[in-house]
Amino acid sequence: MISCETRKICSVSVSGQLVAVVGPVGGGKASLLKVISGELPTVTGKVHRLGSLAFASKEPWIFPGTVRDNIVFGSEFHPERYRKVVAACGLAKDVRRLSEGDLTLVGDKGATLSGGQKARINLARAAYQKADIYLLNDPFSAVDTIVGQHIFSECICGVLAEKTRVIITHQLQHIKAADLIIVMKEGQVSAVGSYEELQAADVDLLSAMPGKKEEVKAATSQTSGRTNAMGLFTAFKESEFSDKKEKEEDRKAGSVTLQVYLDYFRAETVQFSNNAIIYNSTSNTSSTYNTTTNSISAVSVPTTSFLPIYVGLVGALSVLSVVRALLFFNVAVTSAEHLHNSMLMSILQAPMSFFDSNPVGRILNRFSKDIGIMDELLPQAFFDYLQLILVVTSALLVSAVVNPWVLIPTVPITAAFFLTRHYYLQTSRDVKRLEATARSPVFSHVSTTLSGLATLRVMKMQDSFLKQFHECLDHHSSGWFLFISCARWFQIRLDWLCAAFVATVAFGAVLASDSVSGGLVGLSLTQAIMLMGVFQWVVKQSAEVENQMTSVERVVSYTHLEKEPPRILHPRPPSDWPSRGRIHLNNVTMRYGKELPPALNNVSVSISPGEKIGIVGRTGAGKTSLIMSLFRLVESDGTTVIDGHVTTEVGLKDLRSRMTVIPQDPVLFKSSLRQNLDPFSEHSDTELWAALEEVQLKQVVEKLPEGLDTGLVEFGANFSLGQRQLLCLGRAILKKSRIVVLDEATANVDPQTDGLILRMIEEKFADCTVLTIAHRLHSIIDCDKVMVLQDGGIVEFDEPSVLLCQEGSVFRSMVGDSGRFNNTMTPVGD
């Protein structure tokens, strides 16, 4: 039961009912759900909620794992309920098509799924939970009308029939079945009542909707083809639990290659590195000469005669020490910066398949920890290694000059040092690589958790995800602890070898006491004792350099990623290309992977300049794939020609910048509103305000304290989803491209705003070729032609009136199932 009583809302109490929340973009519908769920605090009034909650967000949240993992969501697995929910959410056919049924891995953020599949899995997760109250934020926006009708009748009015359901929807064909309708406007409730009560009251919001009241039909009166849940047995695995994991991150084996070291010191830094080593050698040679001269002077020469030399050497050493440090660390920082920039450019130019198969945590891991090691730890370790190895060399020379017998034990002990180092590195390198790859899931899990935080909190799954985070952290910590343990093992062995070396030198001094003065013996022992610490440190640092170079190795591997085709190809197309907007596709076949079935299969079509094409089809039919092929986001076979230019012969920069796309998920950046509308500062403020006025956001922006300079938070979350879509439309109006693509651009807006967008397209893009992917069939009914896709192929392509007149037409069937055969859609002759 839910009871809301606030000054800005009203007093509403529901229990076991279906409540529909409708209203324009920015009206406060999503805020109402946040208040009910406790995500948004109330300033005045009270919210009384009895029972547990389940929540389905408007933007589907899919976490890495299997389809089953995303639906069950940590709850106890009940096969019968699971099958009913999957069938009710229209996922049965999709599950059967997946390579491994419901145990198929979906990838990071559902990379392997279509938008409709993600939306239905998101809904199925909420429906599977045994909650008392279900909060569903526009679950029909990303699915076609047939699937939407099925979801409403089988899931919302079927599986959840006895529960309290609060649904935000813009699909008004469903609201007649609601027990209560709440109409929101400007953050307040403008009307509350049943459908009949609101119809009798002639509520303005309903009368303003496209299709009018007579178009709205009772969803429960439609006969939806009920999917046979028993057919799912073939798609479901017998195992009760899903233990499948993502493919592990690739990691190299063996020693770090010489090429990695060369890549590290590349980019005009080799000369600086050589100079640094020369200064380092000079410094240590001077230090050795100072020590030797000091020892000899103590035997036979007055020290005052060497005072000028001492002062000169000390001054030279001070200057050279500063210079060598500056030069070397400049080399290291420059190298790290160069590799960082190379990796960034490589990732920006990587094909979409790279992001589908690599979770964001792997990328963040390299840009954070690996780059951090290259900036902070590796330069110091490398500097110590180069410096101390010369100190050790000079110390060995002193000992050898004073007592040649020292060379006898030095050779085997040095060999023992390097054998121990080699044995240690064989393990520590791979352990370090293991630790680095185990760090990526930690980043991925944090990113996934933050993106779905609202769902986690509403459904009380914080403890479960915190446990998973601890498991990821324990897995990484175990690798880190093993690396530290290996280092400690190595250090103890070095202590033993150093002690053996000092003992050997001391024994040799005793044997040579008759022929060597006491001062030289003391110098020899002093140098040997110093070696016990220094030589141990230099070997340790050499091993540390090798271990830290694995981070360079990981970064370098991302600088050699597969790249998209060139951004610029010569000869470049004319500056006004495409000037007409003619599109021709010939036998276009596209796959998202070499071993995957084709998403587009031999698609051939010609689109005349200025035509408005509506693209429809069931979820997963290939609508978005067609657009990705047009923009060459995924390379395809066949030929695509735009205004006489084959797209494969045009650079990606020219191809993509000359067309405009308004995606299903609006893309906004964390910057000012001005920069989001005009990223390249090509338009005046007057033009920006005009664009905002055309998309009816001028008043909204004028109320903001900073106007066009208002900062947008990440993903533009300080605007509603519908407002973000309108901002993207405003950006498209400013761009003035000849070819415009709308990928479900009206899916997340109310019908009134939907009508506004359609009018803007008709007015502002009258001379443009417009491709519109839509699930709302009324939005494409006025197009010049309709393209119906099914299983990656075109099954129908003609004028809407012609298709509506054809008996057995797929498009006619879709319109009929949507309940929209009225005076605006009646086929000619019927």
Order of alpha helices (4+ residues) and beta strands (2+ residues): beta-beta-beta-alpha-beta-beta-alpha-alpha-alpha-alpha-beta-alpha-beta-beta-beta-alpha-alpha-alpha-alpha-alpha-alpha-alpha-alpha-alpha-alpha-alpha-alpha-alpha-beta-beta-beta-alpha-beta-beta-alpha-beta-alpha-alpha-alpha-alpha-beta-alpha-beta-beta-beta-alpha-alpha
